[in-house]
Amino acid sequence: PRLLDVARCRFYAAIRSHGRWGWPVGPPRRVAVCTALGAPIECPRVDRPSKQLVDEYHAKLLDGYTLLFEQHKAAFGWGQKELKFV
């Protein structure tokens, strides 16, 4: 609570961040980021899209994610993993 009072007086956020060894400052942890890009999905510009149209393009997006994951999962060492949307 005390730190928040100081933050309110100084008009800045009191955010705790942890560096590599759990210190509040220091070098950040290096983490590998896996990236794969798929084909773009062309969406028409509609002022008031229907729920059916939104569902159609949402399904295309999820199908694209699944296809992309299945194509590249072995290259990232995830051969046994399965993609699930919740």
Backbone as a chain_set.jsonl record, in Angstrom:
{"seq": "PRLLDVARCRFYAAIRSHGRWGWPVGPPRRVAVCTALGAPIECPRVDRPSKQLVDEYHAKLLDGYTLLFEQHKAAFGWGQKELKFV", "coords": {"N": [[0.815, -1.206, 0.0], [1.957, 1.224, 0.741], [3.826, 1.782, -1.3], [2.104, 2.231, -3.416], [0.873, 4.599, -2.594], [2.978, 6.397, -2.856], [3.366, 6.179, -5.614], [0.986, 7.28, -6.568], [1.256, 9.92, -5.768], [3.423, 10.7, -7.279], [2.551, 10.298, -9.857], [3.062, 7.987, -11.49], [3.282, 4.561, -12.567], [3.475, 1.891, -10.292], [5.148, -0.69, -10.877], [6.279, -3.926, -10.547], [9.155, -5.346, -11.79], [11.123, -8.034, -12.907], [14.422, -9.013, -13.384], [16.98, -11.04, -14.875], [17.949, -12.617, -12.692], [15.925, -12.494, -10.843], [16.031, -10.047, -9.752], [14.939, -6.641, -9.152], [15.899, -4.929, -11.075], [18.14, -5.124, -13.857], [19.74, -7.274, -16.319], [17.51, -8.484, -18.854], [15.759, -11.673, -19.095], [16.717, -13.929, -21.594], [14.754, -15.224, -24.083], [13.798, -17.578, -26.446], [11.93, -16.875, -29.352], [9.449, -18.256, -31.247], [8.424, -18.061, -34.554], [6.108, -18.128, -37.195], [4.774, -17.45, -40.355], [1.718, -17.248, -42.093], [-0.487, -17.534, -44.957], [-2.181, -14.549, -45.99], [-5.479, -13.506, -44.943], [-8.059, -12.41, -46.791], [-10.305, -9.943, -46.048], [-13.495, -8.533, -46.502], [-14.442, -5.085, -46.384], [-16.892, -4.171, -44.264], [-19.551, -2.273, -43.077], [-21.489, -2.937, -41.089], [-21.098, -5.885, -40.125], [-22.601, -9.119, -40.355], [-23.373, -11.628, -37.888], [-22.995, -14.131, -38.944], [-21.173, -13.651, -41.048], [-18.931, -12.779, -39.587], [-18.434, -15.111, -38.11], [-17.765, -16.819, -40.22], [-15.311, -15.759, -41.208], [-13.832, -15.926, -38.9], [-13.673, -18.685, -38.6], [-12.118, -19.245, -40.867], [-9.733, -18.031, -40.061], [-9.016, -19.591, -37.794], [-8.72, -22.068, -39.076], [-6.542, -21.46, -40.677], [-4.564, -21.005, -38.7], [-4.407, -23.61, -37.657], [-3.522, -25.109, -39.89], [-1.043, -23.867, -40.357], [0.272, -24.446, -37.938], [0.362, -27.277, -38.051], [1.987, -27.615, -40.305], [4.48, -26.599, -39.499], [5.203, -27.558, -36.962], [7.002, -29.678, -36.456], [9.468, -28.596, -37.172], [9.948, -26.835, -35.108], [10.324, -28.509, -33.029], [8.058, -29.626, -31.892], [6.719, -31.978, -32.498], [4.983, -33.91, -31.342], [2.948, -32.466, -30.24], [-0.39, -31.09, -29.966], [-2.666, -28.811, -31.388], [-4.976, -26.841, -29.695], [-7.95, -25.007, -29.464], [-9.424, -22.911, -27.15]], "CA": [[0.0, 0.0, 0.0], [2.817, 2.397, 0.843], [4.389, 2.042, -2.617], [1.045, 2.8, -4.241], [0.692, 5.994, -2.2], [4.073, 7.149, -3.485], [3.106, 6.191, -7.047], [-0.094, 8.229, -6.84], [1.789, 11.271, -5.602], [4.389, 10.976, -8.353], [1.882, 10.074, -11.128], [3.647, 6.931, -12.302], [2.819, 3.237, -12.162], [4.39, 1.102, -9.461], [5.149, -2.023, -11.465], [7.455, -4.7, -10.195], [9.701, -6.136, -12.877], [12.223, -8.864, -12.446], [15.428, -9.296, -14.388], [17.435, -12.404, -15.069], [18.135, -13.351, -11.448], [14.853, -12.141, -9.941], [16.263, -8.704, -9.225], [14.009, -5.673, -9.745], [16.56, -4.342, -12.24], [19.18, -5.999, -14.363], [19.513, -7.716, -17.704], [16.32, -9.32, -18.999], [15.963, -13.063, -19.493], [16.614, -14.156, -23.032], [13.833, -16.304, -24.385], [13.62, -17.755, -27.887], [10.583, -16.634, -29.847], [9.198, -19.021, -32.471], [7.499, -17.314, -35.401], [5.803, -18.66, -38.524], [3.762, -16.611, -40.999], [0.89, -17.941, -43.064], [-1.101, -16.74, -46.022], [-3.136, -13.561, -45.462], [-6.905, -13.737, -45.155], [-8.674, -11.193, -47.327], [-11.611, -9.682, -45.44], [-14.138, -7.356, -47.082], [-14.79, -4.025, -45.434], [-18.341, -4.131, -44.111], [-19.88, -1.373, -41.977], [-22.183, -3.691, -40.039], [-21.056, -7.302, -40.518], [-23.518, -10.029, -39.659], [-22.709, -12.632, -37.051], [-22.622, -15.217, -39.845], [-19.96, -13.246, -41.746], [-17.847, -12.796, -38.6], [-18.139, -16.52, -37.832], [-17.12, -17.38, -41.404], [-13.91, -15.34, -41.26], [-13.187, -16.469, -37.704], [-13.372, -20.076, -38.938], [-10.968, -19.21, -41.786], [-8.564, -17.702, -39.263], [-8.648, -20.761, -37.005], [-8.217, -23.072, -40.015], [-5.193, -21.04, -41.056], [-3.681, -21.292, -37.564], [-4.22, -25.06, -37.566], [-2.679, -25.506, -41.012], [0.298, -23.35, -40.104], [0.855, -25.22, -36.843], [0.652, -28.633, -38.525], [3.089, -27.56, -41.265], [5.76, -26.186, -38.921], [5.434, -28.009, -35.592], [8.201, -30.519, -36.382], [10.652, -27.732, -37.263], [10.142, -26.204, -33.81], [10.478, -29.541, -32.017], [6.763, -29.874, -31.257], [6.109, -33.02, -33.316], [3.944, -34.653, -30.642], [1.941, -31.558, -29.652], [-1.64, -30.903, -30.687], [-3.176, -27.47, -31.207], [-6.355, -26.798, -29.217], [-8.51, -23.681, -29.259], [-10.369, -22.946, -26.027]], "C": [[0.852, 1.261, 0.0], [3.401, 2.781, -0.515], [3.35, 2.661, -3.548], [0.77, 4.252, -3.889], [1.754, 6.873, -2.839], [3.825, 7.27, -4.983], [2.01, 7.203, -7.395], [0.39, 9.666, -6.726], [2.7, 11.656, -6.758], [3.797, 10.794, -9.748], [2.628, 9.103, -12.036], [3.189, 5.594, -11.747], [3.891, 2.535, -11.34], [4.314, -0.345, -9.93], [6.438, -2.732, -11.061], [7.896, -5.471, -11.424], [10.91, -6.893, -12.357], [13.146, -9.172, -13.612], [15.811, -10.759, -14.39], [17.504, -13.205, -13.774], [17.056, -13.013, -10.423], [15.039, -10.778, -9.301], [15.258, -7.742, -9.841], [14.595, -4.955, -10.954], [17.604, -5.33, -12.707], [18.858, -6.455, -15.769], [18.297, -8.626, -17.794], [16.689, -10.761, -19.345], [15.841, -13.16, -21.004], [15.777, -15.388, -23.279], [13.676, -16.376, -25.895], [12.157, -17.548, -28.251], [10.433, -17.367, -31.17], [8.139, -18.295, -33.288], [7.322, -18.024, -36.739], [4.667, -17.818, -39.09], [3.017, -17.412, -42.048], [0.356, -16.991, -44.117], [-2.086, -15.737, -45.421], [-4.581, -13.972, -45.766], [-7.513, -12.413, -45.589], [-10.074, -11.041, -46.734], [-12.222, -8.444, -46.088], [-14.444, -6.331, -45.994], [-16.312, -3.875, -45.417], [-18.648, -3.262, -42.901], [-20.532, -2.106, -40.805], [-22.196, -5.173, -40.426], [-22.033, -8.143, -39.702], [-22.706, -11.019, -38.826], [-22.22, -13.792, -37.911], [-21.324, -14.89, -40.586], [-18.75, -13.256, -40.806], [-17.442, -14.23, -38.291], [-17.406, -17.183, -38.996], [-15.628, -17.016, -41.439], [-13.144, -15.784, -40.01], [-12.798, -17.928, -37.944], [-12.184, -20.155, -39.893], [-9.674, -18.93, -41.027], [-8.091, -18.911, -38.462], [-8.133, -21.895, -37.883], [-6.796, -22.743, -40.461], [-4.178, -21.286, -39.95], [-3.369, -22.786, -37.474], [-3.299, -25.554, -38.667], [-1.232, -25.082, -40.795], [0.996, -24.142, -39.007], [1.247, -26.609, -37.323], [1.833, -28.654, -39.494], [4.44, -27.352, -40.588], [6.072, -26.755, -37.543], [6.679, -28.879, -35.464], [9.47, -29.682, -36.413], [10.962, -27.047, -35.933], [10.297, -27.22, -32.683], [9.201, -29.872, -31.276], [6.007, -30.982, -31.991], [4.962, -33.755, -32.663], [2.824, -33.767, -30.099], [0.728, -31.427, -30.577], [-2.164, -29.5, -30.366], [-4.643, -27.532, -30.785], [-6.767, -25.336, -29.036], [-9.54, -23.778, -28.129], [-11.208, -21.681, -25.984]], "O": [[0.516, 2.246, -0.657], [3.466, 3.964, -0.851], [3.678, 3.515, -4.371], [0.466, 5.057, -4.769], [1.457, 7.971, -3.31], [4.043, 8.332, -5.565], [2.104, 7.9, -8.405], [-0.022, 10.528, -7.501], [2.736, 12.817, -7.165], [4.465, 11.1, -10.736], [2.804, 9.374, -13.224], [2.76, 5.503, -10.597], [5.076, 2.589, -11.671], [3.504, -1.127, -9.43], [7.537, -2.198, -11.216], [7.094, -6.176, -12.035], [11.62, -6.425, -11.468], [12.695, -9.547, -14.694], [15.041, -11.613, -13.951], [17.142, -14.381, -13.772], [17.267, -13.232, -9.23], [14.284, -10.399, -8.406], [14.767, -7.993, -10.942], [13.847, -4.425, -11.775], [17.911, -6.287, -11.996], [17.836, -6.075, -16.342], [18.074, -9.451, -16.908], [17.789, -11.034, -19.825], [14.965, -12.543, -21.61], [16.057, -16.463, -22.749], [13.448, -15.359, -26.55], [11.259, -17.995, -27.538], [11.197, -17.132, -32.107], [7.076, -17.952, -32.769], [8.3, -18.47, -37.34], [3.707, -17.508, -38.384], [3.623, -18.17, -42.805], [0.702, -15.81, -44.157], [-2.758, -16.052, -44.439], [-4.849, -14.693, -46.727], [-7.486, -11.426, -44.853], [-10.924, -11.915, -46.904], [-11.555, -7.418, -46.214], [-14.674, -6.68, -44.836], [-16.93, -3.505, -46.415], [-18.087, -3.469, -41.825], [-20.15, -1.9, -39.653], [-23.177, -5.664, -40.984], [-22.252, -7.898, -38.516], [-21.509, -11.209, -39.045], [-21.164, -14.368, -37.647], [-20.465, -15.759, -40.736], [-17.667, -13.696, -41.192], [-16.253, -14.54, -38.217], [-16.525, -18.015, -38.782], [-14.784, -17.88, -41.674], [-11.932, -15.993, -40.068], [-11.719, -18.359, -37.539], [-11.334, -21.033, -39.75], [-8.638, -19.526, -41.32], [-6.9, -19.222, -38.451], [-7.212, -22.61, -37.49], [-5.956, -23.632, -40.604], [-3.059, -21.723, -40.219], [-2.225, -23.182, -37.247], [-2.387, -26.339, -38.405], [-0.308, -25.862, -41.026], [2.175, -24.473, -39.13], [2.35, -27.073, -37.033], [2.603, -29.615, -39.502], [5.448, -27.879, -41.058], [7.133, -26.452, -36.998], [7.354, -28.815, -34.437], [10.449, -30.022, -35.749], [12.116, -26.715, -35.663], [10.392, -26.842, -31.515], [9.251, -30.352, -30.143], [4.782, -30.927, -32.095], [4.044, -34.191, -33.358], [1.848, -34.279, -29.552], [0.816, -31.626, -31.789], [-2.112, -29.057, -29.218], [-5.455, -28.192, -31.433], [-5.999, -24.531, -28.51], [-10.423, -24.635, -28.161], [-12.058, -21.534, -25.106]]}, "num_chains": 1, "name": "protein.A"}
